[in-house]
Amino acid sequence: MWQDCFEQKQAAEFLHRSLRNSRMAHAYLFNGARGAGKRKMALQLAKAIFCVKRDGDSCEVCDNCRRITNGNHPDVHWIAPEGARIKIKQIEDLQKEFSYRAVESNHKVYVMEEADKMTGEAANRLLKFLEEPPQGVVAVLLTEQINSILPTILSRCQIITLAAPMEETVAAQLIEEGIKPGLARTAARISSGLDEARELCQAEWFAQLRNLMIQLSEDIMERGTYALITIHDKLLKHEKASDKIDLFLDLLLLWFRDLLLFLLGRESQITNNDQMETIQKQAMRMSQRKLVNGMGTILVTKNRLAHYANLQLSLEDMVLRLQEG
């Protein structure tokens, strides 16, 4: 339902009103950063078009709504890059498919993900399709890079820009769904949107990784070289360590930020505020300068690992530098 697109309330209301008043465009382009909910909005638009209620919204229970949700409605087609690009053959196949009458209604909908990744030939073929669309066809293009799409294609689309959802909105929704507040706020802070944040919170390893980060921070500040043992015996042996180190460092960076906010007297902006006792204890052992330097050290480590530096040596070096300040 449109009410479920609460992160993009204004855009949802606009689309709902357009469908309800039979002022639907033949082509839409949803532009927004990763996590803005473009795919979710496109899915909802398709369901609202085909729902048997015919009131501009979806009911989520009729056969059409359920099949679109499950990705098996015969009149709704999704296009995504094959490899790195969307190729001309994909557009040709789409045109051929849409030259036939709709199977179960007067509409056909196609959603093109990462529309900015069309080859030049594919973009020109799509342009012709947009210029003379078959009756009842609705195009929905999704992009994070609107400047990479031909102006002639943009001119034939109703452009809807979706802003990245506010962290507070994401966290509030997760808390309402029963996620513990500390975990919800942390996930909202380091993720790109509601769906990713929810996925993190539902993964048992995420809470474990956060707890391990807090333990490492305590060891760094209070237990000297024992922090290196924590790196060896717990972090590197953690089942998610090899592919989640960047996320772990994001958590550690956020933790140092919270320590700095505490020293600055800005407790209301602290993300990990379910850990205030530990934050207060650690912050009182640090100076603002040491925390700022520490955040720089964590960022340098993230950059090194992004360029395939040795994981163990990089983490050991980070720990020693954090202890030195």
C-alpha positions as CSV (number, residue, x, y, z in Angstrom):
1,M,0.0,0.0,0.0
2,W,1.1,3.6,-0.5
3,Q,1.1,4.1,3.2
4,D,3.9,1.6,3.4
5,C,6.1,4.0,1.4
6,F,6.2,6.4,4.4
7,E,9.9,7.2,3.7
8,Q,8.7,8.9,0.5
9,K,5.4,10.3,1.6
10,Q,5.2,13.2,-0.8
11,A,6.0,11.0,-3.9
12,A,3.7,8.3,-2.7
13,E,0.8,10.7,-2.3
14,F,1.5,12.2,-5.8
15,L,1.4,8.8,-7.5
16,H,-1.7,7.7,-5.5
17,R,-3.5,10.8,-6.5
18,S,-2.5,10.5,-10.2
19,L,-3.8,6.9,-10.4
20,R,-7.0,7.7,-8.5
21,N,-7.7,10.6,-10.9
22,S,-6.7,8.6,-14.0
23,R,-3.8,11.0,-14.8
24,M,-1.2,8.3,-15.0
25,A,1.9,9.1,-17.1
26,H,3.1,6.6,-19.7
27,A,6.7,6.8,-18.4
28,Y,8.1,7.6,-14.9
29,L,11.7,8.0,-13.8
30,F,12.5,7.5,-10.2
31,N,15.8,9.3,-9.3
32,G,17.5,8.9,-6.0
33,A,20.5,7.6,-4.1
34,R,20.9,4.0,-3.1
35,G,18.5,3.2,-0.3
36,A,16.0,5.8,-1.3
37,G,13.4,3.2,-2.0
38,K,13.2,3.4,-5.8
39,R,12.5,-0.3,-6.3
40,K,9.9,-0.4,-3.5
41,M,8.1,2.6,-5.1
42,A,8.1,0.9,-8.5
43,L,6.7,-2.3,-7.1
44,Q,4.0,-0.4,-5.3
45,L,3.1,1.5,-8.5
46,A,2.8,-1.7,-10.4
47,K,0.5,-3.2,-7.8
48,A,-1.6,-0.1,-7.6
49,I,-2.1,-0.2,-11.4
50,F,-3.2,-3.9,-11.4
51,C,-5.0,-4.2,-8.1
52,V,-8.6,-5.3,-8.4
53,K,-9.7,-2.5,-6.0
54,R,-9.2,0.0,-8.8
55,D,-8.8,2.9,-6.4
56,G,-5.2,3.9,-7.1
57,D,-3.8,1.8,-4.2
58,S,-2.9,-1.9,-3.7
59,C,-4.7,-4.2,-1.4
60,E,-1.8,-6.7,-1.0
61,V,-4.2,-9.7,-0.9
62,C,-5.7,-10.0,-4.4
63,D,-4.1,-12.4,-6.9
64,N,-2.6,-9.5,-8.9
65,C,-0.9,-7.9,-5.9
66,R,0.4,-11.2,-4.6
67,R,1.8,-12.2,-8.0
68,I,3.5,-8.9,-8.5
69,T,5.1,-9.1,-5.1
70,N,6.3,-12.6,-5.9
71,G,7.6,-11.5,-9.3
72,N,5.4,-13.7,-11.5
73,H,2.7,-11.5,-13.0
74,P,2.7,-12.0,-16.8
75,D,2.1,-8.3,-17.5
76,V,4.9,-6.8,-15.3
77,H,8.4,-7.1,-16.5
78,W,11.7,-6.2,-14.8
79,I,14.9,-5.3,-16.7
80,A,18.3,-5.2,-15.1
81,P,21.9,-5.0,-16.5
82,E,23.2,-8.2,-18.0
83,G,26.8,-8.0,-16.7
84,A,27.7,-4.3,-16.6
85,R,25.2,-2.9,-19.1
86,I,21.6,-3.1,-20.3
87,K,22.0,-4.2,-23.9
88,I,20.0,-3.5,-27.0
89,K,18.8,-7.1,-27.3
90,Q,17.0,-6.7,-23.9
91,I,15.1,-3.6,-25.3
92,E,14.3,-5.5,-28.5
93,D,13.0,-8.5,-26.6
94,L,10.9,-6.1,-24.4
95,Q,9.4,-4.4,-27.5
96,K,8.6,-7.8,-29.0
97,E,6.9,-8.9,-25.8
98,F,5.0,-5.7,-25.5
99,S,3.7,-5.8,-29.1
100,Y,1.3,-8.5,-27.9
101,R,-1.8,-7.7,-26.0
102,A,-1.7,-7.7,-22.3
103,V,-2.6,-11.2,-20.9
104,E,-4.9,-10.2,-18.0
105,S,-5.7,-6.5,-18.3
106,N,-5.4,-3.4,-20.4
107,H,-2.0,-2.6,-19.0
108,K,1.6,-3.7,-19.2
109,V,4.3,-2.4,-17.0
110,Y,8.1,-2.6,-17.3
111,V,10.6,-1.5,-14.7
112,M,14.2,-0.9,-15.7
113,E,16.7,-0.9,-12.9
114,E,19.9,1.1,-13.2
115,A,18.6,2.7,-16.4
116,D,21.8,4.8,-16.6
117,K,23.7,1.7,-17.5
118,M,22.1,1.3,-21.0
119,T,24.4,1.1,-23.9
120,G,24.1,3.8,-26.5
121,E,22.2,1.5,-28.9
122,A,19.9,0.4,-26.1
123,A,19.1,4.0,-25.1
124,N,18.3,5.0,-28.6
125,R,16.0,1.9,-29.0
126,L,14.3,2.7,-25.7
127,L,13.8,6.3,-26.9
128,K,11.8,5.1,-29.9
129,F,9.8,2.9,-27.6
130,L,9.0,5.8,-25.4
131,E,8.1,8.0,-28.3
132,E,5.5,5.6,-29.6
133,P,4.4,3.4,-26.6
134,P,1.8,0.8,-27.2
135,Q,-1.6,1.5,-25.6
136,G,-1.7,0.8,-21.9
137,V,2.1,0.4,-21.5
138,V,3.7,2.1,-18.5
139,A,7.5,2.5,-18.2
140,V,9.3,2.9,-14.9
141,L,13.0,3.7,-15.0
142,L,15.2,3.7,-11.9
143,T,18.5,5.5,-11.6
144,E,21.1,6.9,-9.2
145,Q,22.8,8.8,-12.0
146,I,20.2,10.9,-13.8
147,N,22.9,12.9,-15.6
148,S,23.9,9.7,-17.4
149,I,20.6,9.3,-19.1
150,L,19.8,10.9,-22.5
151,P,18.0,14.2,-22.2
152,T,15.6,13.1,-24.9
153,I,14.6,10.1,-22.7
154,L,14.2,12.4,-19.6
155,S,12.0,14.7,-21.6
156,R,9.5,11.8,-22.1
157,C,9.4,10.8,-18.5
158,Q,7.6,12.1,-15.4
159,I,10.7,12.6,-13.2
160,I,10.2,11.9,-9.5
161,T,13.2,12.5,-7.2
162,L,13.4,10.4,-4.0
163,A,15.4,11.7,-1.2
164,A,17.4,9.4,1.1
165,P,15.3,8.7,4.2
166,M,16.2,10.4,7.4
167,E,18.1,8.2,9.9
168,E,15.5,9.1,12.6
169,T,12.7,7.9,10.4
170,V,14.4,4.6,9.7
171,A,15.3,4.0,13.3
172,A,11.7,4.9,14.5
173,Q,10.2,2.4,12.0
174,L,12.6,-0.4,13.2
175,I,11.8,0.3,16.8
176,E,8.1,0.2,16.0
177,E,8.8,-3.2,14.4
178,G,10.2,-4.5,17.7
179,I,14.0,-4.0,17.1
180,K,15.9,-2.9,20.2
181,P,16.5,0.9,20.1
182,G,20.3,0.8,20.3
183,L,20.6,-1.7,17.5
184,A,18.0,0.1,15.4
185,R,19.7,3.5,15.7
186,T,23.1,1.9,14.9
187,A,21.8,0.1,11.8
188,A,20.0,3.2,10.6
189,R,23.1,5.2,10.9
190,I,25.4,3.0,8.9
191,S,23.0,1.6,6.3
192,S,21.6,3.2,3.1
193,G,17.9,2.9,3.9
194,L,15.2,1.0,5.7
195,D,15.5,-2.3,3.9
196,E,19.2,-2.6,4.5
197,A,18.9,-1.5,8.1
198,R,16.1,-4.0,8.7
199,E,18.2,-6.8,7.2
200,L,21.1,-5.9,9.5
201,C,18.9,-5.9,12.6
202,Q,17.4,-9.3,11.7
203,A,20.9,-10.9,11.3
204,E,22.1,-12.4,14.5
205,W,25.7,-11.8,13.5
206,F,25.2,-8.0,13.4
207,A,24.4,-7.7,17.1
208,Q,27.4,-10.0,17.8
209,L,29.6,-7.8,15.6
210,R,28.5,-4.7,17.5
211,N,29.2,-6.3,20.9
212,L,32.6,-7.4,19.7
213,M,33.3,-3.8,18.6
214,I,32.4,-2.5,22.0
215,Q,34.7,-5.2,23.6
216,L,37.6,-4.2,21.4
217,S,37.1,-0.6,22.3
218,E,37.3,-1.4,26.0
219,D,40.4,-3.6,25.4
220,I,42.1,-0.8,23.4
221,M,41.6,1.8,26.2
222,E,41.9,-0.4,29.3
223,R,43.8,-3.6,28.6
224,G,46.8,-2.6,26.6
225,T,48.1,-5.3,24.2
226,Y,45.3,-7.7,25.2
227,A,43.4,-5.9,22.4
228,L,45.7,-7.7,19.9
229,I,44.4,-11.0,21.4
230,T,40.9,-9.9,20.9
231,I,41.7,-9.2,17.2
232,H,43.3,-12.6,16.8
233,D,41.0,-14.8,18.8
234,K,37.6,-13.2,18.3
235,L,37.4,-10.8,15.4
236,L,39.5,-12.6,12.8
237,K,37.9,-16.0,13.8
238,H,34.4,-14.6,13.7
239,E,32.5,-16.3,10.9
240,K,31.6,-13.0,9.3
241,A,35.0,-11.2,9.8
242,S,36.4,-11.8,6.4
243,D,33.5,-10.2,4.5
244,K,32.3,-7.8,7.2
245,I,35.5,-6.0,8.4
246,D,34.5,-2.8,6.6
247,L,31.2,-2.8,8.5
248,F,33.0,-3.6,11.7
249,L,35.2,-0.5,11.2
250,D,32.1,1.6,10.5
251,L,30.8,0.5,13.8
252,L,34.1,1.4,15.5
253,L,34.2,4.8,13.8
254,L,30.6,5.5,15.0
255,W,31.6,4.5,18.5
256,F,34.5,6.9,18.5
257,R,32.2,9.6,17.2
258,D,29.8,8.9,20.1
259,L,32.7,9.3,22.6
260,L,33.6,12.6,21.1
261,L,30.0,13.8,21.2
262,F,29.9,12.9,24.9
263,L,33.0,15.1,25.6
264,L,31.4,17.9,23.6
265,G,28.3,17.7,25.7
266,R,26.1,16.6,22.8
267,E,24.7,13.5,24.4
268,S,21.4,13.8,22.5
269,Q,23.2,13.1,19.2
270,I,24.8,9.9,20.4
271,T,23.8,6.8,18.4
272,N,24.8,4.1,20.8
273,N,22.9,5.6,23.6
274,D,21.9,2.3,25.0
275,Q,25.6,2.0,26.1
276,M,25.8,5.4,27.9
277,E,27.5,4.0,31.0
278,T,30.3,2.4,28.9
279,I,30.6,5.5,26.7
280,Q,30.9,7.8,29.7
281,K,33.6,5.6,31.2
282,Q,35.6,5.4,28.0
283,A,35.2,9.1,27.1
284,M,36.5,10.3,30.4
285,R,39.8,8.4,29.7
286,M,40.3,10.2,26.3
287,S,40.9,13.7,25.0
288,Q,39.0,15.3,22.1
289,R,42.3,15.3,20.1
290,K,43.0,11.7,20.7
291,L,39.4,10.7,19.6
292,V,39.7,12.8,16.4
293,N,43.1,11.2,15.7
294,G,41.6,7.8,16.4
295,M,38.8,8.4,13.9
296,G,41.4,9.3,11.3
297,T,43.3,6.1,12.1
298,I,40.1,4.0,11.5
299,L,39.5,5.8,8.2
300,V,43.0,5.1,7.1
301,T,42.6,1.5,7.9
302,K,39.4,1.3,5.9
303,N,41.2,2.8,2.9
304,R,44.1,0.4,3.2
305,L,41.8,-2.6,3.3
306,A,39.9,-1.3,0.3
307,H,43.2,-1.6,-1.6
308,Y,43.7,-5.2,-0.5
309,A,46.2,-4.6,2.3
310,N,47.0,-7.5,4.7
311,L,44.0,-7.7,7.0
312,Q,45.7,-8.9,10.2
313,L,48.6,-6.5,9.9
314,S,46.3,-3.6,9.2
315,L,44.1,-4.3,12.2
316,E,47.1,-4.8,14.5
317,D,48.6,-1.5,13.3
318,M,45.3,0.3,13.8
319,V,45.0,-1.0,17.4
320,L,48.5,0.1,18.3
321,R,47.9,3.5,16.8
322,L,44.6,3.9,18.6
323,Q,46.4,3.1,21.9
324,E,49.1,5.7,21.1
325,G,46.7,8.4,20.1
